C-alpha cells in the first residue's frame, strides 16, 4: 500500500525525494501518514481537496481485501 501511495503522489510533486509514507497499524484500522515537502502540500491536496480525495478513494479501494479500515493522513 505504501508503494501505491508513493506511485500516485510522485508525479504530482516537485520534490519526489521528500515523500515519506509511514504505516501505523492498530487493532481495527491502518493509518498511512503521507509527508511531502512543504512546497508540495498544496499540489497533493489540490483545489478544494479534490486531489486528496481522489488519492484517498484509490487507497481505500485498493485496501478492500483487508478486514481493517484504512485511513490516509496528508501532512
C-alpha positions in Angstrom: 0.0 0.0 0.0 2.9 2.3 0.8 4.2 1.8 -2.7 0.8 2.6 -4.2 0.7 5.9 -2.4 4.2 6.8 -3.4 3.4 5.9 -7.1 0.4 8.1 -7.1 2.0 11.1 -5.4 5.4 11.1 -7.1 4.3 12.7 -10.4 2.3 15.4 -8.6 5.2 16.9 -6.6 8.4 18.9 -7.4 10.5 17.2 -4.7 9.8 13.4 -5.0 12.8 12.6 -2.8 10.9 14.2 0.2 8.0 11.8 0.0 7.7 9.7 3.2 4.9 7.2 3.8 4.7 5.7 7.3 2.2 3.0 8.4 0.6 2.7 11.8 -1.4 -0.4 12.3 -3.9 -0.7 15.2 -6.5 -3.3 16.1 -9.2 -2.2 13.8 -7.5 0.3 11.4 -4.4 1.0 9.4 -3.3 4.7 9.2 -0.9 5.8 6.5 0.8 9.2 7.1 2.0 10.9 3.9 4.5 13.6 4.4 5.8 15.8 1.5 7.9 18.9 1.1 6.0 21.9 2.4 6.1 23.5 -1.1 4.3 20.5 -2.5 1.5 20.2 0.1 -0.9 22.3 -2.0 -0.3 20.2 -5.1 -1.1 17.0 -3.2 -4.2 18.4 -1.6 -5.5 20.2 -4.7 -8.2 22.8 -5.1 -10.9 22.3 -2.6 -9.2 19.0 -1.6 -10.1 17.2 -4.8 -6.8 15.5 -5.4 -6.5 14.4 -1.8 -10.0 12.9 -2.0 -9.1 11.1 -5.2 -5.9 9.7 -3.7 -7.9 8.5 -0.6 -10.5 6.9 -2.8 -7.9 4.9 -4.7 -6.2 3.8 -1.5 -9.4 2.8 0.2 -10.5 0.8 -2.9 -7.1 -1.0 -3.0 -7.5 -2.0 0.6 -10.8 -3.7 0.4 -9.2 -7.1 0.8 -8.3 -6.4 4.5 -10.8 -6.5 7.3 -9.3 -3.3 8.8 -10.4 0.2 8.0 -7.7 2.2 6.1 -7.0 5.9 6.6 -4.7 8.3 4.8 -3.4 11.4 6.5 -1.6 14.0 4.4 0.9 16.3 6.1 
